[in-house]
Amino acid sequence: MDNTPNNSEADADPRIPVERAQSPWMIGLLVMIFGILGMSVSAMNLYLTISNLGNVRSEYASVGMDLSFVYFSLTVGLLIGVWMTYIGARLLAYKDDGRRHFNYYIIFFVIWTLGTTFYQYMTVPEGFARQVILNGMLPELIGKAAMLLLFLGCRYLLNKSETRRWLN
């Protein structure tokens, strides 16, 4: 008989170190960076809008946006930045609630994007400016669709059974 172990015995040996899934750590880092950047941009825009530095309010008014909607969306953006930073920190720590919150965030992202796009479309004034503004919305929507595809790819990686077993 041959004394060499077969592959199944070598795979089951607990002394052999097993590589930990890297996708939660990498996705967590990216989500945390996006969260911190989102908080920073939302806070800066909220400050500029409140203080009206650089005549920001007239810029929003020129494209037909209601200031109460602007304040609301910037505040939500600030809170989403906090949430994304939390998600990223939990994924960096290999915690399963980070994965679950990431899945919830994707649902929120789709609903929020559709809602704000519809609202902006309905509040844009008629005339030549409307067509210019609507043409400017197309690249923004393409960017949001690309982000959604990226998030769905990350969701796939985080929800694989091989990855989930590393999350506590």
PLY file of the C-alpha trace (Angstrom):
ply
format ascii 1.0
element vertex 168
property float x
property float y
property float z
element edge 167
property int vertex1
property int vertex2
end_header
0.00 0.00 0.00
1.02 3.54 -0.69
1.62 5.75 2.39
1.00 9.08 0.60
-2.19 10.83 1.66
-4.83 11.43 -0.98
-6.11 14.94 -1.73
-9.18 14.70 0.50
-7.02 13.99 3.55
-4.69 16.89 2.75
-7.63 19.27 2.28
-9.13 18.33 5.63
-5.90 18.81 7.61
-6.56 21.63 10.13
-2.85 22.47 10.33
-2.86 23.73 6.74
-3.70 27.46 6.72
-6.72 28.36 4.61
-6.82 31.67 2.77
-9.57 33.95 4.01
-11.96 35.41 1.44
-10.65 38.84 0.44
-13.81 40.21 -1.19
-15.46 41.42 2.06
-12.32 43.33 3.01
-11.86 44.91 -0.42
-15.53 45.77 -0.89
-15.64 47.10 2.67
-12.69 49.38 1.98
-14.28 50.74 -1.22
-17.69 51.23 0.42
-16.05 53.01 3.35
-14.14 55.33 0.99
-17.36 56.07 -0.95
-19.14 56.73 2.34
-16.51 59.16 3.61
-16.40 60.97 0.25
-20.21 61.09 0.13
-20.39 62.55 3.64
-17.76 65.15 2.76
-19.43 66.24 -0.49
-22.91 66.33 1.06
-21.69 68.32 4.08
-19.84 70.79 1.86
-22.85 71.26 -0.46
-25.18 71.61 2.51
-22.91 74.28 4.01
-22.63 76.11 0.67
-26.39 76.01 0.17
-27.22 77.21 3.68
-24.65 80.02 3.59
-25.32 80.73 -0.13
-21.61 81.00 -0.86
-20.93 81.21 -4.56
-24.59 81.95 -5.24
-25.46 78.25 -5.03
-29.15 78.81 -4.38
-29.65 80.63 -7.68
-27.93 77.72 -9.46
-30.47 75.29 -8.04
-33.34 77.68 -8.80
-32.15 78.12 -12.42
-32.66 74.43 -13.07
-36.07 74.46 -11.38
-35.12 72.68 -8.16
-37.02 73.50 -5.00
-34.69 74.43 -2.14
-36.56 72.25 0.35
-35.88 69.26 -1.93
-32.22 70.27 -2.17
-31.89 70.46 1.63
-33.70 67.14 2.01
-31.57 65.33 -0.58
-28.31 66.72 0.83
-29.31 65.66 4.35
-30.20 62.19 3.09
-26.85 62.10 1.26
-25.07 62.92 4.52
-26.92 60.13 6.35
-26.23 57.68 3.52
-22.54 58.53 3.79
-22.66 57.63 7.48
-24.48 54.39 6.64
-21.97 53.46 3.94
-19.09 54.12 6.31
-20.74 51.79 8.84
-21.24 49.12 6.14
-17.62 49.41 5.09
-16.35 49.13 8.67
-18.48 46.04 9.31
-17.26 44.39 6.10
-13.65 45.19 7.00
-14.27 43.38 10.29
-15.80 40.40 8.40
-19.20 40.89 10.06
-22.29 39.46 8.36
-24.44 42.48 9.20
-22.20 44.48 6.84
-23.23 42.15 4.02
-26.90 42.40 4.95
-26.76 46.21 5.17
-25.02 46.32 1.80
-27.95 44.37 0.32
-30.39 46.85 1.93
-28.34 49.75 0.57
-28.69 48.45 -2.99
-32.49 48.38 -2.62
-32.44 51.92 -1.19
-30.12 53.08 -4.00
-32.55 51.91 -6.71
-35.62 53.40 -5.02
-33.86 56.70 -4.22
-32.45 57.05 -7.75
-35.82 56.39 -9.39
-37.64 58.71 -6.98
-35.25 61.65 -7.29
-35.02 61.28 -11.07
-38.81 61.30 -11.36
-39.06 64.32 -9.05
-36.41 66.25 -10.99
-38.10 65.41 -14.28
-41.48 66.60 -13.02
-40.14 69.88 -11.58
-38.05 71.02 -14.55
-39.73 74.06 -16.16
-41.10 73.88 -19.71
-39.23 75.35 -22.66
-35.71 75.27 -24.04
-34.11 75.01 -20.59
-36.12 71.83 -19.94
-34.55 70.05 -22.91
-31.06 71.19 -21.91
-31.56 69.95 -18.34
-33.08 66.65 -19.47
-30.14 66.09 -21.84
-27.84 66.65 -18.86
-29.71 64.00 -16.86
-28.86 61.23 -19.33
-25.13 61.00 -18.45
-26.07 61.09 -14.76
-28.47 58.18 -15.25
-25.83 56.23 -17.18
-23.41 56.79 -14.30
-26.02 55.59 -11.80
-26.67 52.48 -13.93
-22.92 51.75 -13.98
-22.80 52.14 -10.19
-25.75 49.78 -9.86
-23.94 47.17 -11.97
-20.85 47.57 -9.79
-22.95 47.19 -6.62
-24.70 44.11 -8.01
-21.31 42.56 -8.80
-20.17 43.26 -5.24
-23.44 41.82 -3.93
-22.81 38.64 -5.90
-19.31 38.31 -4.41
-20.52 38.99 -0.85
-23.41 36.53 -1.04
-21.43 33.58 -2.39
-21.48 30.69 0.08
-17.66 30.56 0.11
-17.55 34.20 1.19
-20.45 34.03 3.65
-18.79 31.31 5.71
-16.01 33.79 6.60
-18.47 36.39 7.91
-19.46 36.25 11.60
0 1
1 2
2 3
3 4
4 5
5 6
6 7
7 8
8 9
9 10
10 11
11 12
12 13
13 14
14 15
15 16
16 17
17 18
18 19
19 20
20 21
21 22
22 23
23 24
24 25
25 26
26 27
27 28
28 29
29 30
30 31
31 32
32 33
33 34
34 35
35 36
36 37
37 38
38 39
39 40
40 41
41 42
42 43
43 44
44 45
45 46
46 47
47 48
48 49
49 50
50 51
51 52
52 53
53 54
54 55
55 56
56 57
57 58
58 59
59 60
60 61
61 62
62 63
63 64
64 65
65 66
66 67
67 68
68 69
69 70
70 71
71 72
72 73
73 74
74 75
75 76
76 77
77 78
78 79
79 80
80 81
81 82
82 83
83 84
84 85
85 86
86 87
87 88
88 89
89 90
90 91
91 92
92 93
93 94
94 95
95 96
96 97
97 98
98 99
99 100
100 101
101 102
102 103
103 104
104 105
105 106
106 107
107 108
108 109
109 110
110 111
111 112
112 113
113 114
114 115
115 116
116 117
117 118
118 119
119 120
120 121
121 122
122 123
123 124
124 125
125 126
126 127
127 128
128 129
129 130
130 131
131 132
132 133
133 134
134 135
135 136
136 137
137 138
138 139
139 140
140 141
141 142
142 143
143 144
144 145
145 146
146 147
147 148
148 149
149 150
150 151
151 152
152 153
153 154
154 155
155 156
156 157
157 158
158 159
159 160
160 161
161 162
162 163
163 164
164 165
165 166
166 167
